[in-house]
Amino acid sequence: MRSNKKEDKNKMNKTKEQTRQEQAEKESQENTPITESKAVNIEETTETDPVKQCAELNDKYLRLYSDFDNFRKRSLKEKIDLSKSASADIIIKLLPVLDDFDRAIKAFDIASDAGQALKDGMVLIFNKFLSILTQQGLEQMRTIGETFDTDFHEAITNIPAPTPVQKGKIVDEIEKGYLLHGKVIRYSKVVVGS
Protein backbone atom coordinates (compact mmCIF):
# COMPACT_ATOMS: atom_id res chain seq x y z
CA MET A 1 0.00 0.00 0.00
CA ARG A 2 2.79 2.30 0.81
CA SER A 3 4.27 1.84 -2.59
CA ASN A 4 0.98 2.79 -4.18
CA LYS A 5 0.83 5.94 -2.09
CA LYS A 6 4.37 6.84 -3.10
CA GLU A 7 3.55 6.26 -6.76
CA ASP A 8 0.48 8.45 -6.48
CA LYS A 9 2.51 11.22 -4.83
CA ASN A 10 5.14 10.95 -7.57
CA LYS A 11 2.50 11.20 -10.27
CA MET A 12 0.97 14.23 -8.61
CA ASN A 13 4.34 15.89 -8.29
CA LYS A 14 5.09 15.18 -11.93
CA THR A 15 1.78 16.67 -13.08
CA LYS A 16 2.35 19.72 -10.87
CA GLU A 17 5.80 20.16 -12.35
CA GLN A 18 4.47 19.77 -15.89
CA THR A 19 1.79 22.41 -15.35
CA ARG A 20 4.39 24.78 -13.85
CA GLN A 21 6.65 24.25 -16.86
CA GLU A 22 3.79 24.86 -19.28
CA GLN A 23 2.86 28.07 -17.48
CA ALA A 24 6.46 29.23 -17.54
CA GLU A 25 6.67 28.59 -21.30
CA LYS A 26 3.50 30.54 -21.91
CA GLU A 27 4.77 33.48 -19.87
CA SER A 28 8.04 33.48 -21.72
CA GLN A 29 6.25 33.46 -25.06
CA GLU A 30 4.05 36.36 -24.00
CA ASN A 31 7.01 38.39 -22.81
CA THR A 32 9.06 37.89 -25.97
CA PRO A 33 8.65 40.74 -28.47
CA ILE A 34 6.71 40.04 -31.67
CA THR A 35 8.72 40.36 -34.81
CA GLU A 36 7.65 42.96 -37.38
CA SER A 37 6.61 40.41 -39.98
CA LYS A 38 4.27 38.75 -37.50
CA ALA A 39 2.83 42.14 -36.52
CA VAL A 40 2.14 43.12 -40.13
CA ASN A 41 0.42 39.82 -40.80
CA ILE A 42 -1.78 40.21 -37.73
CA GLU A 43 -2.72 43.79 -38.71
CA GLU A 44 -3.51 42.76 -42.29
CA THR A 45 -5.73 39.90 -41.26
CA THR A 46 -7.62 41.99 -38.73
CA GLU A 47 -8.01 44.92 -41.15
CA THR A 48 -8.93 43.02 -44.30
CA ASP A 49 -11.79 41.12 -42.80
CA PRO A 50 -13.62 44.22 -41.45
CA VAL A 51 -12.75 46.20 -44.58
CA LYS A 52 -14.08 43.45 -46.83
CA GLN A 53 -17.11 43.08 -44.65
CA CYS A 54 -17.73 46.82 -44.71
CA ALA A 55 -17.37 46.90 -48.50
CA GLU A 56 -19.78 43.99 -48.88
CA LEU A 57 -22.33 45.60 -46.58
CA ASN A 58 -21.96 48.92 -48.39
CA ASP A 59 -22.49 47.17 -51.75
CA LYS A 60 -25.58 45.40 -50.44
CA TYR A 61 -26.91 48.71 -49.10
CA LEU A 62 -26.36 50.49 -52.41
CA ARG A 63 -28.06 47.72 -54.36
CA LEU A 64 -31.02 47.65 -51.99
CA TYR A 65 -31.31 51.43 -52.12
CA SER A 66 -31.20 51.48 -55.93
CA ASP A 67 -33.80 48.69 -56.13
CA PHE A 68 -36.10 50.63 -53.83
CA ASP A 69 -35.54 53.84 -55.79
CA ASN A 70 -36.37 52.06 -59.06
CA PHE A 71 -39.51 50.58 -57.47
CA ARG A 72 -40.57 54.02 -56.25
CA LYS A 73 -40.07 55.59 -59.69
CA ARG A 74 -41.87 52.73 -61.44
CA SER A 75 -44.87 52.86 -59.10
CA LEU A 76 -45.06 56.67 -59.44
CA LYS A 77 -45.03 56.36 -63.23
CA GLU A 78 -47.74 53.68 -63.09
CA LYS A 79 -49.90 55.94 -60.92
CA ILE A 80 -49.53 58.82 -63.37
CA ASP A 81 -50.37 56.56 -66.32
CA LEU A 82 -53.37 55.16 -64.47
CA SER A 83 -54.72 58.60 -63.65
CA LYS A 84 -54.30 59.70 -67.27
CA SER A 85 -56.01 56.65 -68.71
CA ALA A 86 -58.63 56.16 -65.98
CA SER A 87 -61.18 58.23 -67.87
CA ALA A 88 -60.42 56.57 -71.21
CA ASP A 89 -63.34 54.11 -71.02
CA ILE A 90 -65.91 56.84 -70.43
CA ILE A 91 -64.45 59.09 -73.11
CA ILE A 92 -64.44 56.23 -75.63
CA LYS A 93 -68.14 55.65 -74.92
CA LEU A 94 -68.86 59.38 -75.38
CA LEU A 95 -67.14 59.61 -78.78
CA PRO A 96 -70.23 58.41 -80.72
CA VAL A 97 -72.24 61.19 -79.06
CA LEU A 98 -69.61 63.66 -80.20
CA ASP A 99 -69.86 62.24 -83.73
CA ASP A 100 -73.67 62.59 -83.64
CA PHE A 101 -73.37 66.24 -82.66
CA ASP A 102 -70.93 66.82 -85.51
CA ARG A 103 -73.28 65.12 -88.02
CA ALA A 104 -76.27 67.10 -86.74
CA ILE A 105 -74.42 70.38 -87.24
CA LYS A 106 -73.45 69.35 -90.78
CA ALA A 107 -77.08 68.40 -91.44
CA PHE A 108 -78.18 71.87 -90.33
CA ASP A 109 -75.72 73.37 -92.80
CA ILE A 110 -77.20 71.30 -95.65
CA ALA A 111 -80.85 71.91 -94.78
CA SER A 112 -81.47 75.62 -95.23
CA ASP A 113 -85.08 75.50 -94.00
CA ALA A 114 -84.12 74.51 -90.41
CA GLY A 115 -84.13 77.21 -87.77
CA GLN A 116 -80.94 79.12 -87.16
CA ALA A 117 -81.63 79.28 -83.41
CA LEU A 118 -81.77 75.48 -83.22
CA LYS A 119 -78.48 75.22 -85.07
CA ASP A 120 -76.82 77.81 -82.81
CA GLY A 121 -78.01 75.91 -79.72
CA MET A 122 -76.64 72.68 -81.10
CA VAL A 123 -73.26 74.30 -81.88
CA LEU A 124 -73.14 75.78 -78.38
CA ILE A 125 -73.77 72.37 -76.75
CA PHE A 126 -71.26 70.71 -79.06
CA ASN A 127 -68.51 73.23 -78.27
CA LYS A 128 -69.16 72.98 -74.53
CA PHE A 129 -69.08 69.18 -74.66
CA LEU A 130 -65.89 69.21 -76.75
CA SER A 131 -64.17 71.70 -74.42
CA ILE A 132 -64.92 69.47 -71.39
CA LEU A 133 -63.44 66.46 -73.16
CA THR A 134 -60.45 68.53 -74.28
CA GLN A 135 -59.80 69.51 -70.66
CA GLN A 136 -59.65 65.80 -69.84
CA GLY A 137 -56.88 65.30 -72.43
CA LEU A 138 -58.88 64.44 -75.56
CA GLU A 139 -57.72 65.88 -78.87
CA GLN A 140 -58.91 65.40 -82.43
CA MET A 141 -56.50 64.13 -85.07
CA ARG A 142 -55.87 66.30 -88.08
CA THR A 143 -56.23 64.13 -91.13
CA ILE A 144 -57.26 65.73 -94.44
CA GLY A 145 -54.18 66.65 -96.47
CA GLU A 146 -51.83 64.80 -94.10
CA THR A 147 -49.61 61.90 -95.15
CA PHE A 148 -51.20 58.52 -94.43
CA ASP A 149 -49.72 57.03 -91.24
CA THR A 150 -50.79 53.58 -90.05
CA ASP A 151 -50.02 54.56 -86.46
CA PHE A 152 -52.91 57.05 -86.51
CA HIS A 153 -55.11 56.24 -89.52
CA GLU A 154 -57.15 53.33 -90.78
CA ALA A 155 -57.55 53.28 -94.56
CA ILE A 156 -61.08 52.41 -95.63
CA THR A 157 -60.43 52.71 -99.34
CA ASN A 158 -58.04 54.09 -101.96
CA ILE A 159 -59.16 56.40 -104.74
CA PRO A 160 -57.20 57.89 -107.63
CA ALA A 161 -55.56 61.09 -106.41
CA PRO A 162 -57.11 64.23 -107.94
CA THR A 163 -53.63 65.77 -108.20
CA PRO A 164 -50.16 64.23 -108.14
CA VAL A 165 -49.43 66.09 -104.89
CA GLN A 166 -52.20 64.14 -103.09
CA LYS A 167 -50.68 60.71 -103.77
CA GLY A 168 -50.23 58.90 -100.45
CA LYS A 169 -52.13 61.66 -98.68
CA ILE A 170 -55.54 61.57 -97.01
CA VAL A 171 -58.26 62.84 -99.33
CA ASP A 172 -61.36 62.38 -97.15
CA GLU A 173 -62.21 61.49 -93.57
CA ILE A 174 -65.03 59.01 -92.85
CA GLU A 175 -64.74 58.97 -89.05
CA LYS A 176 -62.62 61.26 -86.86
CA GLY A 177 -59.79 59.85 -84.82
CA TYR A 178 -58.95 60.93 -81.28
CA LEU A 179 -55.94 60.97 -78.97
CA LEU A 180 -56.13 60.87 -75.19
CA HIS A 181 -52.98 62.31 -73.59
CA GLY A 182 -51.06 61.56 -76.79
CA LYS A 183 -52.25 57.93 -77.08
CA VAL A 184 -54.57 56.84 -79.85
CA ILE A 185 -57.96 55.81 -78.49
CA ARG A 186 -59.67 55.71 -81.89
CA TYR A 187 -58.04 55.59 -85.29
CA SER A 188 -59.22 57.93 -88.04
CA LYS A 189 -61.06 56.12 -90.81
CA VAL A 190 -59.88 57.77 -93.99
CA VAL A 191 -59.80 57.63 -97.80
CA VAL A 192 -56.29 57.71 -99.24
CA GLY A 193 -55.29 59.04 -102.66
CA SER A 194 -53.25 56.66 -104.78
C-alpha positions as CSV (number, residue, x, y, z in Angstrom):
1,M,0.0,0.0,0.0
2,R,2.8,2.3,0.8
3,S,4.3,1.8,-2.6
4,N,1.0,2.8,-4.2
5,K,0.8,5.9,-2.1
6,K,4.4,6.8,-3.1
7,E,3.5,6.3,-6.8
8,D,0.5,8.5,-6.5
9,K,2.5,11.2,-4.8
10,N,5.1,10.9,-7.6
11,K,2.5,11.2,-10.3
12,M,1.0,14.2,-8.6
13,N,4.3,15.9,-8.3
14,K,5.1,15.2,-11.9
15,T,1.8,16.7,-13.1
16,K,2.4,19.7,-10.9
17,E,5.8,20.2,-12.3
18,Q,4.5,19.8,-15.9
19,T,1.8,22.4,-15.4
20,R,4.4,24.8,-13.8
21,Q,6.7,24.2,-16.9
22,E,3.8,24.9,-19.3
23,Q,2.9,28.1,-17.5
24,A,6.5,29.2,-17.5
25,E,6.7,28.6,-21.3
26,K,3.5,30.5,-21.9
27,E,4.8,33.5,-19.9
28,S,8.0,33.5,-21.7
29,Q,6.2,33.5,-25.1
30,E,4.1,36.4,-24.0
31,N,7.0,38.4,-22.8
32,T,9.1,37.9,-26.0
33,P,8.7,40.7,-28.5
34,I,6.7,40.0,-31.7
35,T,8.7,40.4,-34.8
36,E,7.6,43.0,-37.4
37,S,6.6,40.4,-40.0
38,K,4.3,38.8,-37.5
39,A,2.8,42.1,-36.5
40,V,2.1,43.1,-40.1
41,N,0.4,39.8,-40.8
42,I,-1.8,40.2,-37.7
43,E,-2.7,43.8,-38.7
44,E,-3.5,42.8,-42.3
45,T,-5.7,39.9,-41.3
46,T,-7.6,42.0,-38.7
47,E,-8.0,44.9,-41.1
48,T,-8.9,43.0,-44.3
49,D,-11.8,41.1,-42.8
50,P,-13.6,44.2,-41.5
51,V,-12.7,46.2,-44.6
52,K,-14.1,43.5,-46.8
53,Q,-17.1,43.1,-44.6
54,C,-17.7,46.8,-44.7
55,A,-17.4,46.9,-48.5
56,E,-19.8,44.0,-48.9
57,L,-22.3,45.6,-46.6
58,N,-22.0,48.9,-48.4
59,D,-22.5,47.2,-51.7
60,K,-25.6,45.4,-50.4
61,Y,-26.9,48.7,-49.1
62,L,-26.4,50.5,-52.4
63,R,-28.1,47.7,-54.4
64,L,-31.0,47.7,-52.0
65,Y,-31.3,51.4,-52.1
66,S,-31.2,51.5,-55.9
67,D,-33.8,48.7,-56.1
68,F,-36.1,50.6,-53.8
69,D,-35.5,53.8,-55.8
70,N,-36.4,52.1,-59.1
71,F,-39.5,50.6,-57.5
72,R,-40.6,54.0,-56.2
73,K,-40.1,55.6,-59.7
74,R,-41.9,52.7,-61.4
75,S,-44.9,52.9,-59.1
76,L,-45.1,56.7,-59.4
77,K,-45.0,56.4,-63.2
78,E,-47.7,53.7,-63.1
79,K,-49.9,55.9,-60.9
80,I,-49.5,58.8,-63.4
81,D,-50.4,56.6,-66.3
82,L,-53.4,55.2,-64.5
83,S,-54.7,58.6,-63.6
84,K,-54.3,59.7,-67.3
85,S,-56.0,56.7,-68.7
86,A,-58.6,56.2,-66.0
87,S,-61.2,58.2,-67.9
88,A,-60.4,56.6,-71.2
89,D,-63.3,54.1,-71.0
90,I,-65.9,56.8,-70.4
91,I,-64.5,59.1,-73.1
92,I,-64.4,56.2,-75.6
93,K,-68.1,55.6,-74.9
94,L,-68.9,59.4,-75.4
95,L,-67.1,59.6,-78.8
96,P,-70.2,58.4,-80.7
97,V,-72.2,61.2,-79.1
98,L,-69.6,63.7,-80.2
99,D,-69.9,62.2,-83.7
100,D,-73.7,62.6,-83.6
101,F,-73.4,66.2,-82.7
102,D,-70.9,66.8,-85.5
103,R,-73.3,65.1,-88.0
104,A,-76.3,67.1,-86.7
105,I,-74.4,70.4,-87.2
106,K,-73.4,69.3,-90.8
107,A,-77.1,68.4,-91.4
108,F,-78.2,71.9,-90.3
109,D,-75.7,73.4,-92.8
110,I,-77.2,71.3,-95.6
111,A,-80.8,71.9,-94.8
112,S,-81.5,75.6,-95.2
113,D,-85.1,75.5,-94.0
114,A,-84.1,74.5,-90.4
115,G,-84.1,77.2,-87.8
116,Q,-80.9,79.1,-87.2
117,A,-81.6,79.3,-83.4
118,L,-81.8,75.5,-83.2
119,K,-78.5,75.2,-85.1
120,D,-76.8,77.8,-82.8
121,G,-78.0,75.9,-79.7
122,M,-76.6,72.7,-81.1
123,V,-73.3,74.3,-81.9
124,L,-73.1,75.8,-78.4
125,I,-73.8,72.4,-76.8
126,F,-71.3,70.7,-79.1
127,N,-68.5,73.2,-78.3
128,K,-69.2,73.0,-74.5
129,F,-69.1,69.2,-74.7
130,L,-65.9,69.2,-76.7
131,S,-64.2,71.7,-74.4
132,I,-64.9,69.5,-71.4
133,L,-63.4,66.5,-73.2
134,T,-60.4,68.5,-74.3
135,Q,-59.8,69.5,-70.7
136,Q,-59.7,65.8,-69.8
137,G,-56.9,65.3,-72.4
138,L,-58.9,64.4,-75.6
139,E,-57.7,65.9,-78.9
140,Q,-58.9,65.4,-82.4
141,M,-56.5,64.1,-85.1
142,R,-55.9,66.3,-88.1
143,T,-56.2,64.1,-91.1
144,I,-57.3,65.7,-94.4
145,G,-54.2,66.7,-96.5
146,E,-51.8,64.8,-94.1
147,T,-49.6,61.9,-95.2
148,F,-51.2,58.5,-94.4
149,D,-49.7,57.0,-91.2
150,T,-50.8,53.6,-90.0
151,D,-50.0,54.6,-86.5
152,F,-52.9,57.0,-86.5
153,H,-55.1,56.2,-89.5
154,E,-57.1,53.3,-90.8
155,A,-57.5,53.3,-94.6
156,I,-61.1,52.4,-95.6
157,T,-60.4,52.7,-99.3
158,N,-58.0,54.1,-102.0
159,I,-59.2,56.4,-104.7
160,P,-57.2,57.9,-107.6
161,A,-55.6,61.1,-106.4
162,P,-57.1,64.2,-107.9
163,T,-53.6,65.8,-108.2
164,P,-50.2,64.2,-108.1
165,V,-49.4,66.1,-104.9
166,Q,-52.2,64.1,-103.1
167,K,-50.7,60.7,-103.8
168,G,-50.2,58.9,-100.4
169,K,-52.1,61.7,-98.7
170,I,-55.5,61.6,-97.0
171,V,-58.3,62.8,-99.3
172,D,-61.4,62.4,-97.1
173,E,-62.2,61.5,-93.6
174,I,-65.0,59.0,-92.9
175,E,-64.7,59.0,-89.0
176,K,-62.6,61.3,-86.9
177,G,-59.8,59.8,-84.8
178,Y,-58.9,60.9,-81.3
179,L,-55.9,61.0,-79.0
180,L,-56.1,60.9,-75.2
181,H,-53.0,62.3,-73.6
182,G,-51.1,61.6,-76.8
183,K,-52.2,57.9,-77.1
184,V,-54.6,56.8,-79.9
185,I,-58.0,55.8,-78.5
186,R,-59.7,55.7,-81.9
187,Y,-58.0,55.6,-85.3
188,S,-59.2,57.9,-88.0
189,K,-61.1,56.1,-90.8
190,V,-59.9,57.8,-94.0
191,V,-59.8,57.6,-97.8
192,V,-56.3,57.7,-99.2
193,G,-55.3,59.0,-102.7
194,S,-53.3,56.7,-104.8
